[in-house]
Amino acid sequence: MKHTVSEITLGNGGKGLLIHVPNASVMSFDINFRAGEFLVEPNKWEVPHLMEHVVLGANELIPRARDFQAELERNGAYSNASTSVYDITYEAECADFEWDRVFDLLLVAITKPLFLEEEFKAEYGNVQEEMAARANNHFRRLSLEMRKQLGLLVKTDAERLRLMPNVTVNDVKQHYIKTHTAKNLRFVIAGDITPKRRDHIKNVLEMIELPRSGRRYQLPHERPRKQESATYIRNRAVENLYFYIDTFMKRRLSDPEADALNIVNTMLTETLYSKILGTARERGLVYGMSSGLSQTKQVSNWWFGAQVSDKNAPALMNIISSELKKVMDGNIAEDDIAVTKQYSLGRFQRSAQTVGGTAAGYTGRYFFDEVIEDYYNIPSRIQAVTKQAIVDIARCMFADNIWGFGVLGDCGKQYAEQLRDQISQLWNIQE
């Protein structure tokens, strides 16, 4: 969607983006605080998650969670919240005709929560159910266990369930006081933000009833370490095996490097004609496969994962290894790069068909390191990716020899180690 972006810095220390989408029929709000699990003691890991559940509940205006939700959503509006290791983000989306009413209600919830003991107990039970359900996600379980062994800031869902009894409603209140301050506030608001609405939004946020003390907390330093053996989680009920491959570089990606790595990542797994997934499907080895990029404060990560039968896993590892070697050797056809760029351009255009989708193009990066993406320059960035840039960043992602391999299933630890050995040469090439 066509839009313009402006950043505003408030007198109270908060800051954020206003995304004007002319004549939009929807308004979206994302309100962020650096308030995730890295800020609490390990034995109190679930404090931020429990806090997120109770903040959008009973408040001084409407002292009952169900009544508050009914009021906020009565015209079809939507609200939710999410917690990560780093942040808590509160979000809402509504029809344009009631944007100010929903905005005011969202801010009341964030600034005037009551933290009632009975609602804390109810949400405690809901979080337990949520954690138990997540524990049934085999990919999630394997990923968390691997990242724990790699030395990243993470707890498995089983650990989180065990730690929950350590959390009290007072812990939640204290974490709220520590983190929900004006200086720790970041926001992205998108919709038909006329000059009059812009002034109103700025004035409301300038006067927000949050302490002016506090600070925007810095991201933690996470330094992954190489796994010397495969992570193996036995699950007799799983017929196929689930696996992940993680490789890390000891620095952040530059934007051109991220663009190049995204292109080769798409080329390898993201379509049914991609080099790894397409080849594997053509040979009847695997139904689907995923891969992606992530970054922490000082580290970049490239991962691959799939569900595959025990008998097909060695052949799939061979394809993964072979195709990644081709990339690092520069054995890539210019035509394949051109086709992948066209696919990426089309996907980019599809990603911002709604107000929420447009806002999402800014929130992740802005909340992470306060960089404002140049949305209209992304097509040019995609087109600027070269074959050499792809080869260089692919090699860099394996050069530091920090990696892990994990399997969940009933194939046995020895078999998991054999699969790990098949791909280990990818890092040896770079040594």
Long-range contacts (C-beta under 8 A, 24 or more apart in sequence): 1-352, 1-353, 1-354, 1-355, 1-357, 1-358, 3-190, 3-358, 3-375, 5-362, 5-372, 5-375, 6-198, 7-372, 8-202, 10-182, 10-185, 10-202, 10-205, 10-206, 11-206, 12-182, 12-183, 12-205, 12-206, 12-208, 12-210, 12-212, 13-181, 13-182, 13-183, 13-185, 13-212, 13-216, 14-182, 14-183, 14-184, 14-185, 14-186, 14-187, 14-205, 14-208, 15-185, 15-186, 15-187, 15-370, 16-185, 16-186, 16-187, 16-188, 16-189, 16-205, 16-366, 17-187, 17-188, 17-189, 17-362, 17-366, 17-372, 18-189, 18-190, 18-193, 18-198, 18-201, 19-188, 19-189, 19-190, 19-191, 19-193, 19-358, 19-359, 19-362, 20-191, 20-192, 20-193, 20-194, 20-198, 21-190, 21-191, 21-192, 21-193, 21-355, 21-358, 22-192, 23-192, 24-96, 24-190, 24-191, 24-192, 24-355, 25-95, 25-96, 25-192, 26-93, 26-94, 26-95, 26-96, 26-191, 26-354, 26-355, 26-356, 27-93, 27-94, 27-95, 27-96, 27-99, 27-102, 27-103, 27-189, 27-190, 27-191, 27-192, 27-355, 28-91, 28-92, 28-93, 28-189, 28-190, 28-191, 28-355, 28-356, 28-359, 29-90, 29-91, 29-92, 29-93, 29-102, 29-103, 29-106, 29-187, 29-189, 30-89, 30-90, 30-91, 30-187, 30-188, 30-189, 30-359, 30-363, 30-367, 31-89, 31-90, 31-91, 31-106, 31-107, 31-110, 31-185, 31-186, 31-187, 32-87, 32-88, 32-89, 32-90, 32-185, 32-186, 32-187, 32-188, 32-363, 32-367, 33-87, 33-88, 33-89, 33-179, 33-180, 33-184, 33-185, 33-186, 34-86, 34-87, 34-179, 34-184, 34-186, 34-216, 34-217, 34-219, 35-87, 35-88, 35-175, 35-178, 35-179, 35-180, 35-184, 35-217, 36-83, 36-84, 36-85, 36-86, 36-87, 36-88, 37-83, 37-84, 37-85, 37-153, 37-155, 38-85, 38-86, 38-153, 38-220, 39-175, 39-178, 39-179, 39-217, 40-171, 40-175, 42-155, 42-163, 43-163, 43-166, 44-163, 44-166, 44-167, 44-171, 45-155, 45-159, 45-160, 45-163, 46-127, 46-160, 46-163, 46-164, 46-166, 46-167, 47-167, 47-171, 47-172, 47-175, 48-83, 48-88, 48-175, 49-83, 49-127, 49-160, 50-120, 50-123, 50-124, 50-127, 50-164, 50-167, 50-172, 51-83, 51-88, 51-172, 51-175, 51-176, 52-81, 52-82, 52-83, 52-88, 52-90, 53-81, 53-123, 53-126, 53-127, 54-113, 54-115, 54-116, 54-119, 54-120, 54-123, 54-172, 55-81, 55-90, 55-109, 55-110, 55-113, 55-176, 56-80, 56-81, 56-90, 56-109, 56-110, 57-109, 57-113, 57-114, 57-116, 57-119, 57-123, 58-113, 58-114, 58-116, 58-119, 59-108, 59-109, 59-112, 59-113, 59-114, 60-108, 60-112, 60-114, 61-105, 61-108, 61-112, 63-114, 63-116, 65-119, 65-122, 68-105, 68-109, 71-105, 72-102, 72-105, 72-106, 72-109, 77-102, 79-106, 85-153, 85-154, 85-220, 86-219, 86-220, 86-368, 87-367, 88-179, 89-363, 89-367, 93-355, 93-356, 96-191, 96-192, 99-191, 99-197, 100-200, 103-189, 103-201, 103-204, 104-204, 107-204, 107-208, 110-180, 111-180, 111-208, 111-209, 111-210, 112-209, 113-176, 115-169, 115-172, 115-173, 115-176, 117-169, 120-169, 120-172, 124-164, 124-167, 127-164, 128-161, 128-164, 131-157, 131-160, 131-161, 131-164, 132-157, 132-161, 135-161, 138-235, 138-238, 138-242, 138-307, 138-408, 139-242, 139-244, 139-305, 139-307, 141-233, 141-408, 142-231, 142-233, 142-242, 142-243, 142-244, 142-406, 142-407, 142-408, 143-244, 143-305, 143-406, 145-231, 145-233, 145-406, 146-227, 146-231, 146-244, 146-246, 146-404, 146-406, 147-246, 149-227, 149-231, 149-404, 150-224, 150-225, 150-227, 150-246, 150-248, 150-402, 150-404, 151-222, 151-223, 151-224, 151-225, 152-222, 152-224, 152-296, 153-220, 153-222, 177-211, 178-214, 179-214, 179-217, 180-210, 181-210, 181-211, 181-212, 181-213, 181-214, 181-215, 182-208, 182-210, 182-211, 182-212, 182-214, 183-212, 183-213, 183-214, 183-215, 183-216, 184-214, 184-215, 184-216, 184-217, 185-210, 186-216, 186-366, 186-367, 186-370, 188-359, 188-362, 188-363, 188-366, 188-367, 189-359, 190-355, 190-356, 190-358, 190-359, 191-355, 218-297, 219-296, 219-297, 219-368, 219-369, 220-296, 220-297, 221-297, 221-298, 222-296, 222-297, 222-298, 222-299, 223-250, 223-298, 223-299, 224-248, 224-299, 224-301, 224-402, 224-404, 225-402, 226-401, 226-402, 226-403, 226-404, 227-403, 227-404, 227-405, 229-417, 229-420, 230-405, 230-406, 230-407, 230-413, 230-416, 230-417, 230-419, 230-420, 231-404, 231-405, 231-406, 231-407, 231-416, 232-406, 232-407, 232-408, 232-412, 232-413, 232-416, 233-406, 233-407, 233-408, 233-409, 234-409, 234-410, 235-408, 235-409, 235-410, 236-410, 238-408, 238-409, 238-410, 239-309, 239-410, 240-307, 240-308, 240-309, 240-310, 240-409, 241-307, 241-308, 241-309, 241-310, 241-313, 241-407, 241-408, 241-409, 241-410, 241-411, 242-305, 242-306, 242-307, 242-407, 242-408, 242-409, 243-305, 243-306, 243-308, 243-313, 243-405, 243-406, 243-407, 243-408, 243-419, 244-303, 244-304, 244-305, 244-404, 244-405, 244-406, 245-303, 245-304, 245-305, 245-320, 245-403, 245-404, 245-405, 245-423, 246-301, 246-302, 246-303, 246-403, 246-404, 246-405, 247-301, 247-302, 247-303, 247-397, 247-398, 247-402, 247-403, 247-426, 247-427, 248-299, 248-300, 248-301, 248-302, 248-397, 248-400, 248-402, 248-403, 249-299, 249-300, 249-301, 249-396, 249-397, 249-399, 249-400, 249-402, 250-298, 250-299, 250-400, 250-402, 251-298, 251-299, 251-300, 252-295, 252-297, 252-298, 252-299, 252-300, 253-293, 253-295, 253-300, 253-393, 255-381, 256-381, 256-384, 256-385, 256-389, 257-389, 257-392, 257-393, 257-396, 258-293, 259-381, 259-382, 259-384, 259-385, 259-389, 260-385, 260-386, 260-389, 260-390, 260-392, 260-393, 261-293, 261-302, 261-390, 261-393, 261-394, 261-397, 262-293, 262-344, 263-337, 263-340, 263-341, 263-344, 263-382, 263-385, 263-390, 264-327, 264-332, 264-340, 264-390, 264-393, 264-394, 265-291, 265-292, 265-293, 265-302, 266-340, 266-343, 266-344, 267-332, 267-336, 267-337, 267-340, 268-323, 268-324, 268-327, 269-304, 270-343, 271-343, 275-323, 275-326, 275-336, 276-304, 276-319, 276-320, 276-323, 279-319, 279-323, 280-315, 280-316, 280-319, 283-315, 284-312, 285-312, 285-315, 285-316, 285-319, 286-312, 286-316, 295-368, 300-397, 302-397, 310-409, 310-411, 310-415, 313-411, 313-419, 314-418, 314-419, 314-422, 317-419, 317-422, 317-423, 318-422, 320-423, 321-422, 321-423, 321-425, 321-426, 324-394, 324-398, 324-426, 325-426, 325-429, 327-390, 327-391, 327-394, 328-391, 328-394, 328-395, 328-398, 328-426, 328-429, 328-430, 329-391, 330-387, 330-388, 330-391, 332-387, 332-390, 332-391, 334-387, 337-385, 337-387, 337-390, 341-382, 341-383, 341-385, 344-382, 345-379, 345-382, 345-383, 348-378, 348-379, 348-382, 395-430, 398-426, 398-427, 398-429, 398-430, 399-430, 401-427, 401-430, 401-431, 403-427
